[in-house]
Amino acid sequence: MTEKKMCMYCAHWYHFSVMTPLYEQGKTYIEYYCERCTPAVKDNLMKLPYWSLYTWGNKGSDNKSST
Ligand SMILES: [Zn+2]
């Protein structure tokens, strides 16, 4: 079991408590971005015509119950 998530932007692994989840409508897969990359990813998303399909979660939140 790992509490680390890979940032989809820089491909580095960080503890999930510092990762921001990004949910895409219609998909169950959740992408995670590290603190450093989240601002850049948000910026890029806003330029996409379909950015409204994406929803940012709260940093460190995980829909799986874990301890
Ligand atoms: Zn990153």
N, CA, C, O and the ligand as a Tripos MOL2 file, in Angstrom:
@<TRIPOS>MOLECULE
protein
  269   267    68     0     0
PROTEIN
NO_CHARGES

@<TRIPOS>ATOM
      1 N           0.8330   -1.2030    0.0000 N.3       1 MET1
      2 CA          0.0000    0.0000    0.0000 C.3       1 MET1
      3 C           0.8650    1.2500    0.0000 C.2       1 MET1
      4 O           1.8170    1.3680    0.7710 O.2       1 MET1
      5 N           0.5290    2.1410   -0.8440 N.am      2 THR2
      6 CA          1.2900    3.3710   -0.8960 C.3       2 THR2
      7 C           0.3580    4.5610   -0.7490 C.2       2 THR2
      8 O          -0.7680    4.5530   -1.2470 O.2       2 THR2
      9 N           0.8380    5.5700   -0.0680 N.am      3 GLU3
     10 CA          0.0480    6.7940    0.0440 C.3       3 GLU3
     11 C           0.6050    7.8320   -0.8990 C.2       3 GLU3
     12 O           0.2850    9.0170   -0.8090 O.2       3 GLU3
     13 N           1.4350    7.3720   -1.7950 N.am      4 LYS4
     14 CA          2.0220    8.3080   -2.7430 C.3       4 LYS4
     15 C           1.2640    8.2640   -4.0600 C.2       4 LYS4
     16 O           0.7450    7.2290   -4.4780 O.2       4 LYS4
     17 N           1.2220    9.4070   -4.6850 N.am      5 LYS5
     18 CA          0.5800    9.5320   -5.9900 C.3       5 LYS5
     19 C           1.5810   10.1320   -6.9630 C.2       5 LYS5
     20 O           2.4430   10.9310   -6.5980 O.2       5 LYS5
     21 N           1.4360    9.7190   -8.2000 N.am      6 MET6
     22 CA          2.3150   10.2930   -9.2050 C.3       6 MET6
     23 C           1.6590   11.5290   -9.8010 C.2       6 MET6
     24 O           0.4980   11.4990  -10.2100 O.2       6 MET6
     25 N           2.4050   12.5940   -9.8440 N.am      7 CYS7
     26 CA          1.9340   13.7990  -10.5050 C.3       7 CYS7
     27 C           1.8850   13.5290  -12.0090 C.2       7 CYS7
     28 O           2.8700   13.0930  -12.6050 O.2       7 CYS7
     29 N           0.7310   13.7940  -12.6090 N.am      8 MET8
     30 CA          0.5670   13.5090  -14.0300 C.3       8 MET8
     31 C           1.3030   14.5200  -14.9090 C.2       8 MET8
     32 O           1.4010   14.3560  -16.1250 O.2       8 MET8
     33 N           1.8080   15.5480  -14.2750 N.am      9 TYR9
     34 CA          2.4590   16.6050  -15.0380 C.3       9 TYR9
     35 C           3.9720   16.4460  -15.0420 C.2       9 TYR9
     36 O           4.6050   16.4980  -16.0970 O.2       9 TYR9
     37 N           4.5510   16.2510  -13.8520 N.am     10 CYS10
     38 CA          6.0080   16.1470  -13.7830 C.3      10 CYS10
     39 C           6.4700   14.7070  -13.5550 C.2      10 CYS10
     40 O           7.6660   14.4190  -13.5560 O.2      10 CYS10
     41 N           5.4930   13.8000  -13.3580 N.am     11 ALA11
     42 CA          5.7930   12.3750  -13.2050 C.3      11 ALA11
     43 C           6.6570   12.0690  -11.9800 C.2      11 ALA11
     44 O           7.3850   11.0770  -11.9520 O.2      11 ALA11
     45 N           6.5650   12.9290  -10.9760 N.am     12 HIS12
     46 CA          7.2300   12.6440   -9.7110 C.3      12 HIS12
     47 C           6.2060   12.1460   -8.7080 C.2      12 HIS12
     48 O           5.0150   12.4370   -8.8090 O.2      12 HIS12
     49 N           6.6960   11.3910   -7.7400 N.am     13 TRP13
     50 CA          5.7950   10.8320   -6.7350 C.3      13 TRP13
     51 C           5.8360   11.6740   -5.4710 C.2      13 TRP13
     52 O           6.9030   12.0420   -4.9790 O.2      13 TRP13
     53 N           4.6560   11.9680   -4.9600 N.am     14 TYR14
     54 CA          4.5410   12.7350   -3.7160 C.3      14 TYR14
     55 C           3.4680   12.1050   -2.8420 C.2      14 TYR14
     56 O           2.6010   11.3750   -3.3210 O.2      14 TYR14
     57 N           3.5430   12.4020   -1.5540 N.am     15 HIS15
     58 CA          2.5010   11.9460   -0.6520 C.3      15 HIS15
     59 C           1.1770   12.5810   -1.0680 C.2      15 HIS15
     60 O           1.1330   13.7470   -1.4600 O.2      15 HIS15
     61 N           0.1000   11.8030   -0.9790 N.am     16 PHE16
     62 CA         -1.1780   12.3060   -1.5080 C.3      16 PHE16
     63 C          -1.6890   13.5390   -0.7710 C.2      16 PHE16
     64 O          -2.5370   14.2660   -1.2890 O.2      16 PHE16
     65 N          -1.1760   13.7800    0.4430 N.am     17 SER17
     66 CA         -1.6480   14.9410    1.2000 C.3      17 SER17
     67 C          -1.2450   16.2600    0.5420 C.2      17 SER17
     68 O          -1.8190   17.3050    0.8480 O.2      17 SER17
     69 N          -0.2760   16.2190   -0.3450 N.am     18 VAL18
     70 CA          0.1180   17.4500   -1.0320 C.3      18 VAL18
     71 C          -0.3480   17.4570   -2.4850 C.2      18 VAL18
     72 O          -0.0300   18.3650   -3.2530 O.2      18 VAL18
     73 N          -1.1060   16.4270   -2.8420 N.am     19 MET19
     74 CA         -1.5670   16.3270   -4.2260 C.3      19 MET19
     75 C          -2.9870   16.8750   -4.3650 C.2      19 MET19
     76 O          -3.8150   16.7170   -3.4680 O.2      19 MET19
     77 N          -3.2500   17.5110   -5.4830 N.am     20 THR20
     78 CA         -4.5920   17.9920   -5.7760 C.3      20 THR20
     79 C          -5.2120   17.0880   -6.8370 C.2      20 THR20
     80 O          -4.6690   16.9470   -7.9330 O.2      20 THR20
     81 N          -6.3480   16.4790   -6.5090 N.am     21 PRO21
     82 CA         -6.9960   15.6000   -7.4790 C.3      21 PRO21
     83 C          -7.7640   16.3840   -8.5360 C.2      21 PRO21
     84 O          -8.3300   17.4430   -8.2640 O.2      21 PRO21
     85 N          -7.7680   15.8430   -9.7270 N.am     22 LEU22
     86 CA         -8.5260   16.4530  -10.8180 C.3      22 LEU22
     87 C          -9.4580   15.3790  -11.3900 C.2      22 LEU22
     88 O          -9.0200   14.3440  -11.8910 O.2      22 LEU22
     89 N         -10.7440   15.6650  -11.2950 N.am     23 TYR23
     90 CA        -11.7490   14.7160  -11.7590 C.3      23 TYR23
     91 C         -12.2120   15.1180  -13.1480 C.2      23 TYR23
     92 O         -12.4710   16.2900  -13.4220 O.2      23 TYR23
     93 N         -12.3100   14.1330  -14.0090 N.am     24 GLU24
     94 CA        -12.8320   14.4080  -15.3410 C.3      24 GLU24
     95 C         -14.2170   13.7910  -15.4540 C.2      24 GLU24
     96 O         -14.4260   12.6250  -15.1210 O.2      24 GLU24
     97 N         -15.1470   14.5890  -15.9230 N.am     25 GLN25
     98 CA        -16.5170   14.1480  -16.0380 C.3      25 GLN25
     99 C         -16.6210   12.8890  -16.9020 C.2      25 GLN25
    100 O         -16.0480   12.8190  -17.9890 O.2      25 GLN25
    101 N         -17.3500   11.9150  -16.4070 N.am     26 GLY26
    102 CA        -17.5560   10.6840  -17.1600 C.3      26 GLY26
    103 C         -16.4550    9.6620  -17.0000 C.2      26 GLY26
    104 O         -16.5240    8.5700  -17.5630 O.2      26 GLY26
    105 N         -15.4330   10.0150  -16.2290 N.am     27 LYS27
    106 CA        -14.3400    9.0780  -16.0120 C.3      27 LYS27
    107 C         -14.1810    8.8120  -14.5220 C.2      27 LYS27
    108 O         -14.3800    9.7010  -13.6930 O.2      27 LYS27
    109 N         -13.8260    7.6000  -14.2020 N.am     28 THR28
    110 CA        -13.6290    7.2790  -12.7890 C.3      28 THR28
    111 C         -12.1800    7.4930  -12.3940 C.2      28 THR28
    112 O         -11.8550    7.5830  -11.2100 O.2      28 THR28
    113 N         -11.3240    7.5720  -13.3810 N.am     29 TYR29
    114 CA         -9.9160    7.7610  -13.1040 C.3      29 TYR29
    115 C          -9.6520    9.1820  -12.6110 C.2      29 TYR29
    116 O         -10.1590   10.1560  -13.1690 O.2      29 TYR29
    117 N          -8.8670    9.2740  -11.5790 N.am     30 ILE30
    118 CA         -8.5420   10.5850  -11.0140 C.3      30 ILE30
    119 C          -7.0680   10.8920  -11.2500 C.2      30 ILE30
    120 O          -6.1900   10.0700  -10.9850 O.2      30 ILE30
    121 N          -6.8300   12.0660  -11.7430 N.am     31 GLU31
    122 CA         -5.4430   12.4810  -11.9300 C.3      31 GLU31
    123 C          -5.0150   13.3150  -10.7290 C.2      31 GLU31
    124 O          -5.8130   14.0460  -10.1410 O.2      31 GLU31
    125 N          -3.7620   13.1900  -10.3860 N.am     32 TYR32
    126 CA         -3.2430   13.9590   -9.2510 C.3      32 TYR32
    127 C          -2.0950   14.8470   -9.7110 C.2      32 TYR32
    128 O          -1.2690   14.4610  -10.5380 O.2      32 TYR32
    129 N          -2.0750   16.0390   -9.1520 N.am     33 TYR33
    130 CA         -0.9980   16.9700   -9.4830 C.3      33 TYR33
    131 C          -0.3660   17.4980   -8.2000 C.2      33 TYR33
    132 O          -1.0490   17.7330   -7.2030 O.2      33 TYR33
    133 N           0.9360   17.6760   -8.2460 N.am     34 CYS34
    134 CA          1.6440   18.1630   -7.0720 C.3      34 CYS34
    135 C           1.4560   19.6720   -6.9360 C.2      34 CYS34
    136 O           0.9640   20.3420   -7.8440 O.2      34 CYS34
    137 N           1.8570   20.1790   -5.7860 N.am     35 GLU35
    138 CA          1.6930   21.6010   -5.4920 C.3      35 GLU35
    139 C           2.3570   22.4860   -6.5320 C.2      35 GLU35
    140 O           1.8500   23.5440   -6.9020 O.2      35 GLU35
    141 N           3.4980   22.0200   -6.9840 N.am     36 ARG36
    142 CA          4.2850   22.8160   -7.9190 C.3      36 ARG36
    143 C           3.6130   22.9070   -9.2820 C.2      36 ARG36
    144 O           3.6810   23.9430   -9.9440 O.2      36 ARG36
    145 N           2.9680   21.8300   -9.6990 N.am     37 CYS37
    146 CA          2.4030   21.7750  -11.0450 C.3      37 CYS37
    147 C           0.9460   22.2270  -11.1160 C.2      37 CYS37
    148 O           0.4790   22.6500  -12.1740 O.2      37 CYS37
    149 N           0.2250   22.1390   -9.9960 N.am     38 THR38
    150 CA         -1.2040   22.4530  -10.0230 C.3      38 THR38
    151 C          -1.5160   23.8140  -10.6470 C.2      38 THR38
    152 O          -2.4220   23.9010  -11.4760 O.2      38 THR38
    153 N          -0.7940   24.8840  -10.2750 N.am     39 PRO39
    154 CA         -1.1050   26.1900  -10.8920 C.3      39 PRO39
    155 C          -0.9510   26.1660  -12.4080 C.2      39 PRO39
    156 O          -1.7670   26.7460  -13.1250 O.2      39 PRO39
    157 N           0.0860   25.5010  -12.8970 N.am     40 ALA40
    158 CA          0.3210   25.4410  -14.3350 C.3      40 ALA40
    159 C          -0.7670   24.6230  -15.0290 C.2      40 ALA40
    160 O          -1.2350   24.9700  -16.1130 O.2      40 ALA40
    161 N          -1.1520   23.5360  -14.3790 N.am     41 VAL41
    162 CA         -2.1860   22.6820  -14.9710 C.3      41 VAL41
    163 C          -3.5250   23.4190  -15.0060 C.2      41 VAL41
    164 O          -4.2630   23.3450  -15.9890 O.2      41 VAL41
    165 N          -3.8270   24.1320  -13.9150 N.am     42 LYS42
    166 CA         -5.0720   24.9170  -13.8750 C.3      42 LYS42
    167 C          -5.0780   25.9430  -14.9940 C.2      42 LYS42
    168 O          -6.0860   26.1440  -15.6710 O.2      42 LYS42
    169 N          -3.9340   26.5860  -15.1720 N.am     43 ASP43
    170 CA         -3.8010   27.5980  -16.1980 C.3      43 ASP43
    171 C          -4.0480   26.9990  -17.5810 C.2      43 ASP43
    172 O          -4.7630   27.5700  -18.4040 O.2      43 ASP43
    173 N          -3.4420   25.8390  -17.8150 N.am     44 ASN44
    174 CA         -3.6070   25.1650  -19.1020 C.3      44 ASN44
    175 C          -5.0500   24.7320  -19.3240 C.2      44 ASN44
    176 O          -5.5840   24.8450  -20.4270 O.2      44 ASN44
    177 N          -5.6680   24.2380  -18.2670 N.am     45 LEU45
    178 CA         -7.0480   23.7600  -18.3810 C.3      45 LEU45
    179 C          -7.9970   24.8730  -18.7950 C.2      45 LEU45
    180 O          -8.9140   24.6630  -19.5890 O.2      45 LEU45
    181 N          -7.7640   26.0620  -18.2470 N.am     46 MET46
    182 CA         -8.6590   27.1800  -18.5290 C.3      46 MET46
    183 C          -8.6420   27.5650  -20.0050 C.2      46 MET46
    184 O          -9.5620   28.2120  -20.5050 O.2      46 MET46
    185 N          -7.5770   27.1530  -20.6900 N.am     47 LYS47
    186 CA         -7.4700   27.4800  -22.1120 C.3      47 LYS47
    187 C          -8.1910   26.4660  -22.9850 C.2      47 LYS47
    188 O          -8.4090   26.6950  -24.1750 O.2      47 LYS47
    189 N          -8.5540   25.3540  -22.3840 N.am     48 LEU48
    190 CA         -9.2230   24.3070  -23.1480 C.3      48 LEU48
    191 C         -10.7060   24.6270  -23.3020 C.2      48 LEU48
    192 O         -11.3330   25.1390  -22.3740 O.2      48 LEU48
    193 N         -11.2650   24.3290  -24.4690 N.am     49 PRO49
    194 CA        -12.6960   24.5910  -24.6580 C.3      49 PRO49
    195 C         -13.5700   23.6860  -23.8010 C.2      49 PRO49
    196 O         -14.7360   23.9920  -23.5510 O.2      49 PRO49
    197 N         -13.0050   22.5820  -23.3570 N.am     50 TYR50
    198 CA        -13.8000   21.6300  -22.5660 C.3      50 TYR50
    199 C         -13.3670   21.5920  -21.1140 C.2      50 TYR50
    200 O         -13.5410   20.5810  -20.4350 O.2      50 TYR50
    201 N         -12.8030   22.6930  -20.6360 N.am     51 TRP51
    202 CA        -12.2900   22.7030  -19.2640 C.3      51 TRP51
    203 C         -13.3880   22.4760  -18.2350 C.2      51 TRP51
    204 O         -13.1180   22.0270  -17.1210 O.2      51 TRP51
    205 N         -14.6290   22.7850  -18.6090 N.am     52 SER52
    206 CA        -15.7210   22.6220  -17.6480 C.3      52 SER52
    207 C         -16.0100   21.1550  -17.3400 C.2      52 SER52
    208 O         -16.7590   20.8380  -16.4160 O.2      52 SER52
    209 N         -15.4050   20.2650  -18.1300 N.am     53 LEU53
    210 CA        -15.5610   18.8350  -17.8550 C.3      53 LEU53
    211 C         -14.7150   18.4090  -16.6650 C.2      53 LEU53
    212 O         -14.8820   17.3160  -16.1240 O.2      53 LEU53
    213 N         -13.8210   19.2770  -16.2770 N.am     54 TYR54
    214 CA        -12.9000   18.9280  -15.1940 C.3      54 TYR54
    215 C         -13.2970   19.6050  -13.8840 C.2      54 TYR54
    216 O         -13.7670   20.7420  -13.8610 O.2      54 TYR54
    217 N         -13.0970   18.8870  -12.8290 N.am     55 THR55
    218 CA        -13.3830   19.4360  -11.5070 C.3      55 THR55
    219 C         -12.1840   19.2050  -10.6070 C.2      55 THR55
    220 O         -11.6810   18.0870  -10.4900 O.2      55 THR55
    221 N         -11.7370   20.2680   -9.9800 N.am     56 TRP56
    222 CA        -10.6300   20.1310   -9.0360 C.3      56 TRP56
    223 C         -11.1530   19.7210   -7.6710 C.2      56 TRP56
    224 O         -12.1570   20.2490   -7.1930 O.2      56 TRP56
    225 N         -10.4740   18.7930   -7.0620 N.am     57 GLY57
    226 CA        -10.8030   18.4200   -5.6910 C.3      57 GLY57
    227 C          -9.9410   19.2200   -4.7330 C.2      57 GLY57
    228 O          -9.1180   20.0410   -5.1360 O.2      57 GLY57
    229 N         -10.1510   18.9590   -3.4690 N.am     58 ASN58
    230 CA         -9.3330   19.6390   -2.4660 C.3      58 ASN58
    231 C          -8.0110   18.9190   -2.3120 C.2      58 ASN58
    232 O          -7.9270   17.6950   -2.4040 O.2      58 ASN58
    233 N          -6.9860   19.7130   -2.0740 N.am     59 LYS59
    234 CA         -5.6640   19.1340   -1.8860 C.3      59 LYS59
    235 C          -5.6930   18.1130   -0.7540 C.2      59 LYS59
    236 O          -6.2120   18.3730    0.3310 O.2      59 LYS59
    237 N          -5.1370   16.9770   -1.0310 N.am     60 GLY60
    238 CA         -5.0410   15.9570    0.0050 C.3      60 GLY60
    239 C          -6.2860   15.1080    0.1530 C.2      60 GLY60
    240 O          -6.3060   14.1690    0.9490 O.2      60 GLY60
    241 N          -7.3260   15.4260   -0.6020 N.am     61 SER61
    242 CA         -8.5350   14.6250   -0.4750 C.3      61 SER61
    243 C          -8.4200   13.3700   -1.3240 C.2      61 SER61
    244 O          -7.8060   13.3640   -2.3910 O.2      61 SER61
    245 N          -9.0180   12.3350   -0.8260 N.am     62 ASP62
    246 CA         -8.9450   11.0510   -1.4940 C.3      62 ASP62
    247 C         -10.2930   10.3890   -1.3240 C.2      62 ASP62
    248 O         -10.8030   10.2790   -0.2090 O.2      62 ASP62
    249 N         -10.8690    9.9490   -2.4200 N.am     63 ASN63
    250 CA        -12.1940    9.3580   -2.2940 C.3      63 ASN63
    251 C         -12.1600    7.9440   -1.7440 C.2      63 ASN63
    252 O         -13.1920    7.3780   -1.3850 O.2      63 ASN63
    253 N         -10.9690    7.3850   -1.6820 N.am     64 LYS64
    254 CA        -10.8320    6.0770   -1.0480 C.3      64 LYS64
    255 C         -10.5720    6.2930    0.4300 C.2      64 LYS64
    256 O          -9.8100    7.1830    0.8080 O.2      64 LYS64
    257 N         -11.1850    5.5050    1.2420 N.am     65 SER65
    258 CA        -10.9050    5.6310    2.6730 C.3      65 SER65
    259 C          -9.5670    4.9750    2.9610 C.2      65 SER65
    260 O          -9.3540    3.7990    2.6690 O.2      65 SER65
    261 N          -8.6920    5.7420    3.5270 N.am     66 SER66
    262 CA         -7.3720    5.2030    3.8280 C.3      66 SER66
    263 C          -6.9020    5.7350    5.1740 C.2      66 SER66
    264 O          -7.2890    6.8180    5.6140 O.2      66 SER66
    265 N          -6.0950    4.9750    5.7780 N.am     67 THR67
    266 CA         -5.5420    5.4270    7.0500 C.3      67 THR67
    267 C          -4.0430    5.2370    7.0540 C.2      67 THR67
    268 O          -3.3830    5.5590    8.0420 O.2      67 THR67
    269 ZN          4.1490   17.8010  -10.5070 Zn       68 ZN68
@<TRIPOS>BOND
     1     1     2 1
     2     2     3 1
     3     3     4 2
     4     3     5 am
     5     5     6 1
     6     6     7 1
     7     7     8 2
     8     7     9 am
     9     9    10 1
    10    10    11 1
    11    11    12 2
    12    11    13 am
    13    13    14 1
    14    14    15 1
    15    15    16 2
    16    15    17 am
    17    17    18 1
    18    18    19 1
    19    19    20 2
    20    19    21 am
    21    21    22 1
    22    22    23 1
    23    23    24 2
    24    23    25 am
    25    25    26 1
    26    26    27 1
    27    27    28 2
    28    27    29 am
    29    29    30 1
    30    30    31 1
    31    31    32 2
    32    31    33 am
    33    33    34 1
    34    34    35 1
    35    35    36 2
    36    35    37 am
    37    37    38 1
    38    38    39 1
    39    39    40 2
    40    39    41 am
    41    41    42 1
    42    42    43 1
    43    43    44 2
    44    43    45 am
    45    45    46 1
    46    46    47 1
    47    47    48 2
    48    47    49 am
    49    49    50 1
    50    50    51 1
    51    51    52 2
    52    51    53 am
    53    53    54 1
    54    54    55 1
    55    55    56 2
    56    55    57 am
    57    57    58 1
    58    58    59 1
    59    59    60 2
    60    59    61 am
    61    61    62 1
    62    62    63 1
    63    63    64 2
    64    63    65 am
    65    65    66 1
    66    66    67 1
    67    67    68 2
    68    67    69 am
    69    69    70 1
    70    70    71 1
    71    71    72 2
    72    71    73 am
    73    73    74 1
    74    74    75 1
    75    75    76 2
    76    75    77 am
    77    77    78 1
    78    78    79 1
    79    79    80 2
    80    79    81 am
    81    81    82 1
    82    82    83 1
    83    83    84 2
    84    83    85 am
    85    85    86 1
    86    86    87 1
    87    87    88 2
    88    87    89 am
    89    89    90 1
    90    90    91 1
    91    91    92 2
    92    91    93 am
    93    93    94 1
    94    94    95 1
    95    95    96 2
    96    95    97 am
    97    97    98 1
    98    98    99 1
    99    99   100 2
   100    99   101 am
   101   101   102 1
   102   102   103 1
   103   103   104 2
   104   103   105 am
   105   105   106 1
   106   106   107 1
   107   107   108 2
   108   107   109 am
   109   109   110 1
   110   110   111 1
   111   111   112 2
   112   111   113 am
   113   113   114 1
   114   114   115 1
   115   115   116 2
   116   115   117 am
   117   117   118 1
   118   118   119 1
   119   119   120 2
   120   119   121 am
   121   121   122 1
   122   122   123 1
   123   123   124 2
   124   123   125 am
   125   125   126 1
   126   126   127 1
   127   127   128 2
   128   127   129 am
   129   129   130 1
   130   130   131 1
   131   131   132 2
   132   131   133 am
   133   133   134 1
   134   134   135 1
   135   135   136 2
   136   135   137 am
   137   137   138 1
   138   138   139 1
   139   139   140 2
   140   139   141 am
   141   141   142 1
   142   142   143 1
   143   143   144 2
   144   143   145 am
   145   145   146 1
   146   146   147 1
   147   147   148 2
   148   147   149 am
   149   149   150 1
   150   150   151 1
   151   151   152 2
   152   151   153 am
   153   153   154 1
   154   154   155 1
   155   155   156 2
   156   155   157 am
   157   157   158 1
   158   158   159 1
   159   159   160 2
   160   159   161 am
   161   161   162 1
   162   162   163 1
   163   163   164 2
   164   163   165 am
   165   165   166 1
   166   166   167 1
   167   167   168 2
   168   167   169 am
   169   169   170 1
   170   170   171 1
   171   171   172 2
   172   171   173 am
   173   173   174 1
   174   174   175 1
   175   175   176 2
   176   175   177 am
   177   177   178 1
   178   178   179 1
   179   179   180 2
   180   179   181 am
   181   181   182 1
   182   182   183 1
   183   183   184 2
   184   183   185 am
   185   185   186 1
   186   186   187 1
   187   187   188 2
   188   187   189 am
   189   189   190 1
   190   190   191 1
   191   191   192 2
   192   191   193 am
   193   193   194 1
   194   194   195 1
   195   195   196 2
   196   195   197 am
   197   197   198 1
   198   198   199 1
   199   199   200 2
   200   199   201 am
   201   201   202 1
   202   202   203 1
   203   203   204 2
   204   203   205 am
   205   205   206 1
   206   206   207 1
   207   207   208 2
   208   207   209 am
   209   209   210 1
   210   210   211 1
   211   211   212 2
   212   211   213 am
   213   213   214 1
   214   214   215 1
   215   215   216 2
   216   215   217 am
   217   217   218 1
   218   218   219 1
   219   219   220 2
   220   219   221 am
   221   221   222 1
   222   222   223 1
   223   223   224 2
   224   223   225 am
   225   225   226 1
   226   226   227 1
   227   227   228 2
   228   227   229 am
   229   229   230 1
   230   230   231 1
   231   231   232 2
   232   231   233 am
   233   233   234 1
   234   234   235 1
   235   235   236 2
   236   235   237 am
   237   237   238 1
   238   238   239 1
   239   239   240 2
   240   239   241 am
   241   241   242 1
   242   242   243 1
   243   243   244 2
   244   243   245 am
   245   245   246 1
   246   246   247 1
   247   247   248 2
   248   247   249 am
   249   249   250 1
   250   250   251 1
   251   251   252 2
   252   251   253 am
   253   253   254 1
   254   254   255 1
   255   255   256 2
   256   255   257 am
   257   257   258 1
   258   258   259 1
   259   259   260 2
   260   259   261 am
   261   261   262 1
   262   262   263 1
   263   263   264 2
   264   263   265 am
   265   265   266 1
   266   266   267 1
   267   267   268 2
@<TRIPOS>SUBSTRUCTURE
     1 MET1         2 RESIDUE 1 A MET
     2 THR2         6 RESIDUE 1 A THR
     3 GLU3        10 RESIDUE 1 A GLU
     4 LYS4        14 RESIDUE 1 A LYS
     5 LYS5        18 RESIDUE 1 A LYS
     6 MET6        22 RESIDUE 1 A MET
     7 CYS7        26 RESIDUE 1 A CYS
     8 MET8        30 RESIDUE 1 A MET
     9 TYR9        34 RESIDUE 1 A TYR
    10 CYS10       38 RESIDUE 1 A CYS
    11 ALA11       42 RESIDUE 1 A ALA
    12 HIS12       46 RESIDUE 1 A HIS
    13 TRP13       50 RESIDUE 1 A TRP
    14 TYR14       54 RESIDUE 1 A TYR
    15 HIS15       58 RESIDUE 1 A HIS
    16 PHE16       62 RESIDUE 1 A PHE
    17 SER17       66 RESIDUE 1 A SER
    18 VAL18       70 RESIDUE 1 A VAL
    19 MET19       74 RESIDUE 1 A MET
    20 THR20       78 RESIDUE 1 A THR
    21 PRO21       82 RESIDUE 1 A PRO
    22 LEU22       86 RESIDUE 1 A LEU
    23 TYR23       90 RESIDUE 1 A TYR
    24 GLU24       94 RESIDUE 1 A GLU
    25 GLN25       98 RESIDUE 1 A GLN
    26 GLY26      102 RESIDUE 1 A GLY
    27 LYS27      106 RESIDUE 1 A LYS
    28 THR28      110 RESIDUE 1 A THR
    29 TYR29      114 RESIDUE 1 A TYR
    30 ILE30      118 RESIDUE 1 A ILE
    31 GLU31      122 RESIDUE 1 A GLU
    32 TYR32      126 RESIDUE 1 A TYR
    33 TYR33      130 RESIDUE 1 A TYR
    34 CYS34      134 RESIDUE 1 A CYS
    35 GLU35      138 RESIDUE 1 A GLU
    36 ARG36      142 RESIDUE 1 A ARG
    37 CYS37      146 RESIDUE 1 A CYS
    38 THR38      150 RESIDUE 1 A THR
    39 PRO39      154 RESIDUE 1 A PRO
    40 ALA40      158 RESIDUE 1 A ALA
    41 VAL41      162 RESIDUE 1 A VAL
    42 LYS42      166 RESIDUE 1 A LYS
    43 ASP43      170 RESIDUE 1 A ASP
    44 ASN44      174 RESIDUE 1 A ASN
    45 LEU45      178 RESIDUE 1 A LEU
    46 MET46      182 RESIDUE 1 A MET
    47 LYS47      186 RESIDUE 1 A LYS
    48 LEU48      190 RESIDUE 1 A LEU
    49 PRO49      194 RESIDUE 1 A PRO
    50 TYR50      198 RESIDUE 1 A TYR
    51 TRP51      202 RESIDUE 1 A TRP
    52 SER52      206 RESIDUE 1 A SER
    53 LEU53      210 RESIDUE 1 A LEU
    54 TYR54      214 RESIDUE 1 A TYR
    55 THR55      218 RESIDUE 1 A THR
    56 TRP56      222 RESIDUE 1 A TRP
    57 GLY57      226 RESIDUE 1 A GLY
    58 ASN58      230 RESIDUE 1 A ASN
    59 LYS59      234 RESIDUE 1 A LYS
    60 GLY60      238 RESIDUE 1 A GLY
    61 SER61      242 RESIDUE 1 A SER
    62 ASP62      246 RESIDUE 1 A ASP
    63 ASN63      250 RESIDUE 1 A ASN
    64 LYS64      254 RESIDUE 1 A LYS
    65 SER65      258 RESIDUE 1 A SER
    66 SER66      262 RESIDUE 1 A SER
    67 THR67      266 RESIDUE 1 A THR
    68 ZN68       269 GROUP 0 **** ****
